[in-house]
Amino acid sequence: MKAIYDRVSAACCKITTQAYTSSFALGIKLLHKEYHSPIYAIYSFFRLGDEIVDTFHDYPKAALLTQFQTDTYQAIQDKISLNPILNAFQQVVHTFQIDLALVQAFFESMEMDLNQKTHDQASFEKYLLGSSEVVGLMCLKVFCKKEEYTRLKPYAMRLGQAFQKVNFLRDLRADAQQLGRYYFPGGSFEQFNDTAKRALEADIAADFEAALVGIKQLPDSARLGVYAAYTYYRRLLHKIGKTSAQKLLKTRVRIPNYRKYAMMGGVWLRYKLNRI
């Protein structure tokens, strides 16, 4: 029965998510259980694309990405795939009527990562759309009905932007040493200093403030988990803010697991006290 394979596919997505990100996995646990499998599937789909362009250095990345794109659209057309992550993802696409333009935007951003090392404002905005904003929009499709989706769409995009920009700051060292990429427009590793860092942090803080307005309007079943992810990334930005530009180029800022769990406990308490 295909139902067994679908359960196996969902389990693969859960394992993939937990293996790659403890913070995101914690946030998913705070969503209503009906959202767990589709959000695991969305995360795992994006993770596969990221791994191709970011870590598969000894393999033909361009060919792998092209094949992954072909397999994705084939899975959506056939409503099944022997790749369990794609099998789970195509179910999400059909169940929640995910716009295929969001899928295409993702692949366009991944293609940029194959060769593009720096960005101007236009390419940066295009990259953000496909690498982060569409993640928020797909999740929002899972959480909301059509009317709510349309109203909350701008906030989901700002939250995706904020998360990705924090990732860019956190991963500066790896991007410089391993990938040679500098994402922020009009700058470079050589020009990155405390003044530039503060300007970027202010921009990200504005994204977070805008996104919070939308988070507070999410359905109860989704609000706690999304707010948990928001809180984690805001805390990460705060820690980055206390780290000098030069140190940020030499180390990767992280939040220890014990602090993550304590943070999630505080988030849960604020939610129960109606303070979100």
C-alpha positions in Angstrom: 0.0 0.0 0.0 1.2 3.5 -0.9 0.1 4.7 2.6 3.0 2.7 4.1 5.5 4.4 1.7 4.0 7.8 2.4 4.6 7.2 6.1 8.2 6.2 5.4 8.6 9.3 3.3 7.3 11.5 6.1 9.7 9.8 8.5 12.6 10.5 6.2 11.7 14.2 6.2 11.5 14.2 10.0 14.9 12.5 10.3 16.4 14.9 7.7 15.2 18.0 9.6 16.4 16.8 13.0 19.8 15.8 11.6 20.4 19.3 10.0 18.8 21.7 12.4 17.9 21.3 16.1 16.5 24.9 16.3 14.0 24.5 13.4 13.1 21.0 14.6 12.2 22.5 18.1 10.0 25.1 16.5 8.1 22.5 14.5 7.4 20.5 17.7 5.6 23.6 19.0 3.3 23.7 16.0 0.0 21.7 16.1 0.8 18.1 15.2 -1.2 18.3 11.9 1.5 20.7 10.6 4.5 18.5 11.5 4.7 16.3 8.5 4.1 19.0 5.8 6.6 21.4 7.4 9.2 18.6 7.8 8.7 17.9 4.0 9.1 21.6 3.1 12.3 22.0 5.1 13.8 18.7 3.7 13.1 19.8 0.1 14.9 23.0 0.6 17.7 21.3 2.5 18.4 19.0 -0.4 18.8 21.9 -2.8 21.1 23.7 -0.3 23.3 20.7 0.2 23.8 20.3 -3.6 25.2 23.8 -4.0 26.8 24.3 -0.6 28.5 21.0 0.3 28.7 18.5 -2.6 32.0 19.8 -3.7 33.4 16.5 -5.1 30.4 15.9 -7.3 28.9 17.6 -10.4 26.8 20.2 -8.7 25.2 21.7 -11.8 24.1 18.3 -13.1 22.8 17.2 -9.7 20.8 20.4 -9.4 19.3 20.0 -12.9 18.4 16.4 -12.1 16.9 17.4 -8.7 14.8 20.0 -10.5 13.6 17.5 -13.1 12.8 15.0 -10.5 10.8 17.5 -8.5 8.6 18.5 -11.3 8.2 14.8 -12.3 7.1 14.0 -8.8 4.6 16.8 -8.8 3.2 15.6 -12.1 3.1 11.9 -11.2 2.0 12.5 -7.6 4.7 10.0 -6.5 8.5 9.8 -6.4 11.0 7.1 -5.4 12.9 9.9 -3.7 11.0 9.8 -0.3 11.6 13.5 0.3 10.2 14.5 -3.1 7.3 12.1 -2.5 6.4 13.9 0.7 7.0 17.3 -0.9 4.7 16.7 -3.9 1.9 15.7 -1.4 2.3 19.1 0.3 2.3 20.9 -3.1 -1.0 19.2 -4.0 -2.7 19.2 -0.6 -2.0 22.9 0.0 -2.0 24.1 -3.6 1.5 25.5 -3.5 2.1 27.8 -6.4 4.8 26.2 -8.7 6.2 29.7 -9.2 7.5 29.4 -5.6 9.3 26.1 -6.5 10.8 27.7 -9.6 12.0 30.7 -7.7 13.9 28.4 -5.3 15.7 26.6 -8.2 16.6 30.0 -9.7 18.3 31.0 -6.4 20.1 27.7 -6.2 21.4 28.2 -9.7 22.8 31.5 -8.7 24.7 29.9 -5.9 26.5 27.7 -8.4 28.6 30.5 -9.9 27.6 33.9 -8.4 29.9 35.1 -5.7 28.6 38.7 -5.1 25.3 40.5 -5.6 23.9 43.9 -6.5 20.6 45.0 -5.0 18.5 43.4 -7.8 20.2 40.0 -7.7 20.2 40.0 -3.9 16.5 40.6 -3.8 16.0 37.8 -6.3 18.2 35.5 -4.3 16.3 36.2 -1.1 13.0 35.5 -2.8 13.9 32.0 -3.9 16.1 31.0 -1.0 14.1 32.3 2.0 10.9 34.2 1.2 9.3 31.2 -0.6 10.0 29.0 2.5 7.8 31.4 4.5 5.2 31.5 1.9 5.0 27.7 1.6 4.7 27.3 5.3 2.0 30.0 5.3 0.1 28.1 2.7 0.0 25.1 5.2 -1.1 27.3 8.1 -3.7 29.5 6.5 -6.7 29.6 4.3 -6.7 31.7 1.1 -7.9 35.0 2.6 -5.5 34.8 5.5 -2.6 33.8 3.2 -3.2 36.9 1.0 -3.3 39.2 4.1 -0.2 37.7 5.8 1.9 37.1 2.8 4.1 40.3 3.2 4.9 39.4 6.8 5.9 35.9 5.9 8.3 37.2 3.3 9.8 39.7 5.8 10.3 36.9 8.3 12.0 34.7 5.6 14.3 37.7 4.8 15.2 38.2 8.4 16.1 34.5 9.0 18.2 34.4 5.8 20.1 37.6 6.5 20.9 36.3 10.0 22.2 33.1 8.4 24.4 35.2 6.1 26.0 37.0 9.1 26.3 33.8 11.1 28.0 32.0 8.2 30.3 34.7 7.0 33.4 32.6 7.9 32.2 29.5 6.0 31.0 31.5 3.1 34.4 33.3 2.8 36.7 30.3 3.4 34.7 27.5 1.7 32.4 29.1 -0.9 33.9 32.5 -1.6 30.4 34.1 -1.5 29.5 37.5 -0.1 25.7 37.9 -0.2 25.1 41.5 1.0 24.9 43.9 -2.0 27.6 46.5 -2.6 30.0 45.0 -0.1 32.8 42.5 0.3 34.7 40.5 3.0 37.5 43.1 2.8 35.0 46.0 3.4 33.1 44.2 6.2 33.7 46.1 9.4 31.7 47.1 12.6 30.0 50.0 10.8 28.8 47.9 8.0 27.7 45.2 10.4 25.6 47.6 12.5 23.9 48.8 9.4 23.0 45.2 8.4 21.8 44.5 11.9 19.5 47.5 11.9 18.1 46.4 8.5 17.4 42.9 9.9 15.9 44.3 13.1 13.4 46.2 10.9 12.5 43.0 9.1 11.8 41.3 12.4 9.7 44.1 13.7 7.5 44.0 10.5 7.3 40.2 10.7 6.1 40.2 14.3 3.0 42.0 13.3 2.1 39.1 11.1 3.1 36.4 13.6 0.6 37.8 16.0 -2.2 37.3 13.5 -1.4 33.6 12.7 -3.9 30.9 13.8 -3.3 29.7 17.3 -2.2 26.3 15.9 0.8 27.9 14.2 1.6 31.0 16.2 3.6 29.3 19.0 5.9 27.4 16.7 6.6 30.4 14.4 7.1 32.7 17.3 9.6 30.2 18.7 11.7 30.3 15.5 11.4 34.1 15.5 12.7 34.3 19.1 15.6 32.0 18.4 16.7 34.1 15.4 16.3 37.3 17.3 18.5 35.9 20.0 21.0 34.9 17.5 21.0 38.4 16.0 21.5 39.8 19.5 24.5 37.6 20.0 25.9 38.5 16.6 25.5 42.1 17.6 27.8 41.6 20.6 30.5 40.1 18.3 32.9 42.3 16.5 33.1 42.2 12.7 36.6 40.8 12.7 35.7 38.0 15.1 32.6 37.2 13.1 34.9 36.5 10.1 36.8 34.0 12.1 34.1 32.2 14.1 30.5 31.0 13.8 28.2 32.4 16.4 25.8 29.8 17.9 23.4 29.3 20.8 24.1 26.2 22.9 21.4 23.6 23.0 20.7 24.1 26.8 19.9 27.8 26.1 17.7 26.8 23.1 15.6 24.6 25.4 15.4 27.3 28.1 14.4 29.8 25.4 11.6 27.5 24.1 10.4 27.1 27.7 10.1 30.9 28.0 8.3 31.1 24.7 5.8 28.5 25.7 5.1 30.3 29.0 4.6 33.7 27.2 2.2 31.9 24.9 0.2 30.4 27.8 0.1 33.8 29.5 -1.4 35.3 26.3 1.7 37.6 25.7 2.3 36.7 22.1 
